[in-house]
Amino acid sequence: MIYNLKVKDLVNIKENKSSFELDDMIHICKRENNNKRDYLFVNKYLGKHYPVSANKVLKLFNELYLELLKSNLQNKKILVIGFAETATALSEFITHQSIIRDNLNIVYHLQTTREDIETTINNIAFQEEHSHATNQKLYWNEEKIPEYDTILFVEDEITTGKTIINFIEKFKELKDNTNFYVASILNWQNQENVKKYKNLNINTICLVEGELKNNISKIEVVKNDKKDFFVMNKKVFKKVLSANLNPRTGLTKKEFLEYINLQPNLNINLLKDDSTVIGTEEFMYKAILLANKLNTTVRSSTRSPIITSIEDKYLIENGIIIPSFYDSNRKTFLYNTTHTEVKNIIFLIEEKCDKWEAIIKNIFSDKVVLFLSVK
């Protein structure tokens, strides 16, 4: 069976400002057991679900950054909020570049999260209804946040935009007269949802714009039954992350630079060419930077369950389940693990976790596995 589903089959494309060919970059895949949304758009160049050259990821991110510079954001005091888990790297890239280039005044960086942090900071809880993990929270330290007049939400994709509206409703309880912008690589809002944003004075910036078609039928694919899935059967650990230099609890410009400069000890000369770098769930950006330094491929583990298929042209061919770095009872996924015959796997992790490392080494017993932590 030949799988021929294209983006244009689900979306009326209006504009593609990126340099990437749309059917190469965006692939339609089927979600596993999600009644609210049967399909998802997998962006091949996000450095998330699919192993890809890190320099292409950074090229795509930079193209969105250049679009931001075309807006009227230059004179704003901006608070950036990146959305977990797929847009965390994109939001960190935007803040990083604003500091390096000094052409956007981003005064504070935050990311939503689904993880537990060791902190007394209050959090704002909200719902992402269509997601595989609907509960999100934002740690909001009112006393630490500098003066801002604009909130820039960063997403990889906007479909209806309802998640952003849920968030803004919470924010308006905290502070009125704030400008709201949403930056995303993809924007599939229909006219009704565009109108809702305009009524709420929400500005959108994107690379690819289109309108999701109505009455989309369920995606049918032939499943790949030859999966090498691994599942933990007992609780081994659950990590509570430190709040120190953590983008989930908020970083000033100075703190963001300190966070970026936290690099793993690495002797590049010891690494062979046939390596790949893997990040963990919300911890993506530094894995991309490391892979770019090594001129190799990158991806991250994900909580998103996607159907794998052996059909021609279906992007996600195979996958394995591994325990989450943050909670060994939680399933996470690595896709297209046999797509490239690499011998060396570099896991870039936030903190040391000996129990998790032992499990991963057992799973990838035929590979050379290196664990690098930034803290």
VENCORZI-V638602 format. One record per residue. SS is DSSP state (helix for helix, strand for strand, loop for the rest). PHI is phi in whole degrees, 0 to 359 (none if undefined). D_LAST is the distance of its C-alpha to the last C-alpha in Angstrom with 2 decimals. Layout:
ss = [SS/SS]
phi = [PHI/PHI]
d_last = [D_LAST/D_LAST]
This chain:
ss = [loop/strand/loop/loop/loop/loop/helix/helix/helix/helix/strand/strand/strand/strand/strand/strand/loop/loop/loop/loop/loop/helix/helix/helix/helix/strand/strand/strand/strand/strand/strand/loop/loop/loop/loop/loop/loop/loop/strand/strand/strand/strand/strand/loop/loop/loop/loop/loop/loop/loop/loop/strand/strand/helix/helix/helix/helix/helix/helix/helix/helix/helix/helix/helix/helix/helix/helix/helix/helix/loop/loop/loop/loop/loop/loop/loop/loop/strand/strand/strand/strand/strand/loop/loop/loop/loop/loop/helix/helix/helix/helix/helix/helix/helix/helix/helix/helix/helix/helix/helix/helix/loop/loop/loop/loop/strand/strand/strand/strand/strand/strand/loop/strand/loop/loop/loop/strand/strand/loop/loop/loop/loop/strand/strand/strand/strand/strand/loop/loop/loop/loop/loop/loop/loop/strand/strand/strand/strand/strand/loop/loop/loop/loop/loop/loop/loop/loop/loop/loop/strand/strand/strand/strand/strand/strand/strand/strand/strand/loop/loop/loop/helix/helix/helix/helix/helix/helix/helix/helix/helix/helix/helix/helix/helix/loop/loop/loop/loop/strand/strand/strand/strand/strand/strand/strand/strand/strand/loop/loop/loop/helix/helix/helix/helix/helix/helix/helix/helix/helix/loop/loop/strand/strand/strand/strand/strand/strand/strand/strand/strand/strand/strand/loop/loop/loop/loop/loop/loop/loop/loop/loop/loop/strand/loop/loop/loop/loop/loop/loop/loop/loop/loop/loop/loop/loop/loop/loop/strand/loop/loop/strand/strand/loop/loop/loop/loop/loop/loop/loop/loop/strand/strand/helix/helix/helix/helix/helix/helix/helix/helix/helix/loop/loop/loop/loop/loop/loop/helix/helix/helix/loop/loop/loop/loop/strand/strand/strand/strand/strand/strand/loop/loop/strand/loop/helix/helix/helix/helix/helix/helix/helix/helix/helix/helix/loop/loop/strand/strand/strand/strand/strand/strand/loop/loop/loop/strand/loop/loop/strand/loop/loop/strand/loop/loop/loop/loop/loop/loop/strand/strand/strand/strand/strand/loop/loop/loop/strand/loop/loop/loop/strand/strand/strand/strand/strand/loop/loop/loop/loop/loop/loop/loop/loop/strand/strand/strand/strand/strand/strand/loop/loop/loop/loop/helix/helix/helix/helix/helix/helix/helix/helix/helix/helix/loop/loop/loop/loop/strand/strand/strand/strand/strand/strand/loop/loop]
phi = [none/255/271/240/291/244/302/295/286/248/226/275/285/259/200/235/274/282/271/268/288/299/286/275/281/250/236/271/233/261/285/269/54/233/285/279/211/284/230/214/266/265/274/298/251/272/72/242/274/230/292/215/301/298/292/287/299/293/296/297/301/294/294/290/301/296/294/300/291/278/275/259/274/301/262/261/262/254/255/268/233/266/261/285/255/286/264/298/296/298/293/293/300/298/295/302/293/297/283/296/270/55/235/226/265/272/268/202/236/223/225/290/207/245/263/268/241/280/200/261/296/293/236/263/261/206/249/244/302/277/284/288/226/283/275/234/215/229/282/241/260/305/290/270/291/293/297/219/237/220/252/252/278/241/229/279/210/247/258/256/88/293/300/297/297/303/290/297/300/291/292/294/287/269/205/267/45/251/278/239/235/235/251/210/287/245/223/250/293/276/299/297/287/299/296/299/296/297/295/264/57/260/266/242/227/210/264/237/240/198/237/298/287/277/55/284/284/293/277/246/221/276/291/272/276/266/264/260/265/238/228/282/257/218/285/249/199/219/270/251/281/290/277/291/46/243/298/287/254/104/224/286/303/298/293/297/296/297/297/297/283/287/242/289/288/212/261/302/296/278/269/273/292/275/237/222/249/231/266/234/48/282/259/241/298/292/295/295/297/294/297/294/296/271/57/223/270/215/197/222/295/218/274/278/278/238/296/264/212/268/294/303/73/278/293/269/277/208/187/228/263/234/294/297/298/263/200/293/274/260/282/229/233/238/254/51/288/255/293/232/273/281/260/241/244/252/268/262/237/287/222/294/209/299/294/293/299/295/295/295/300/292/294/258/294/268/242/270/249/242/250/238/247/264/232]
d_last = [47.60/46.27/43.74/44.75/43.11/42.09/40.49/44.00/45.18/43.03/42.75/45.29/43.41/44.23/42.05/39.36/38.03/35.39/36.25/35.39/38.26/37.94/38.90/36.43/33.49/34.27/35.25/36.74/35.31/36.25/34.07/34.11/35.98/35.67/39.07/38.15/37.22/38.22/36.64/33.70/33.32/30.69/29.61/29.21/27.31/24.50/22.16/22.05/24.84/26.26/25.00/25.82/25.45/22.54/24.96/27.23/24.57/23.90/27.68/28.29/25.69/27.31/30.72/29.84/28.45/31.82/33.61/31.84/33.26/36.72/36.59/37.34/33.75/33.74/35.24/33.10/30.26/27.92/25.42/23.64/22.99/21.62/22.68/20.69/20.27/21.94/22.08/18.47/18.06/21.48/20.86/17.72/19.89/22.68/20.79/19.24/22.78/24.42/22.52/23.14/26.77/27.54/30.04/28.75/27.96/24.95/24.26/21.63/19.41/19.10/18.67/20.50/18.87/20.09/17.09/16.97/14.87/15.00/17.17/20.84/21.08/24.02/23.76/26.43/27.28/29.26/30.55/30.16/33.34/33.48/29.94/28.97/26.78/28.79/26.89/24.52/23.26/22.12/20.56/22.99/22.55/26.02/25.81/22.81/24.00/26.06/29.56/29.86/32.92/31.56/29.16/28.16/27.23/25.67/26.63/27.17/30.57/33.04/35.75/37.55/35.15/35.60/31.91/31.78/35.01/33.67/30.81/33.17/35.47/32.73/31.94/35.60/35.70/33.15/34.43/37.46/38.44/35.16/35.31/33.66/32.71/31.34/30.01/29.95/30.64/33.34/35.73/38.29/39.82/43.55/46.01/45.84/42.08/42.36/45.00/42.81/40.13/42.86/44.27/40.90/40.43/37.34/37.04/35.69/34.38/33.99/34.51/36.58/39.05/41.30/42.90/42.21/45.51/47.07/47.93/45.45/46.25/43.81/42.19/43.65/42.10/42.65/39.64/38.03/38.75/37.20/33.66/31.35/29.72/27.54/27.31/25.75/28.59/26.98/24.06/21.30/18.29/17.23/13.77/13.75/10.74/9.62/11.67/9.73/9.70/10.59/13.61/15.19/15.94/17.00/16.22/18.85/19.45/17.82/14.64/14.66/14.89/11.97/9.91/11.66/11.12/7.34/8.35/7.94/10.38/13.48/17.12/18.98/22.20/21.26/21.14/24.47/25.85/26.05/22.41/20.91/17.46/16.63/14.30/14.35/16.77/15.65/12.65/14.97/15.03/12.32/13.95/17.21/16.29/15.19/18.40/20.40/19.32/20.41/23.45/23.05/22.97/20.38/20.40/18.34/19.20/21.29/22.97/26.14/28.88/31.11/34.30/34.24/37.56/39.37/41.58/42.04/39.93/37.75/34.18/32.29/33.99/31.92/28.77/27.07/25.57/22.28/20.67/18.10/14.44/14.74/18.15/19.91/23.25/22.68/23.90/22.16/23.78/23.46/26.62/28.65/26.85/29.97/30.59/29.51/29.89/26.53/25.84/22.13/19.51/15.95/13.71/10.70/8.56/6.07/5.06/7.34/10.89/13.65/16.48/15.68/15.18/18.54/20.25/19.25/20.38/23.62/24.19/23.75/25.57/27.53/24.60/22.18/18.77/15.55/12.10/9.26/5.63/3.82/0.00]
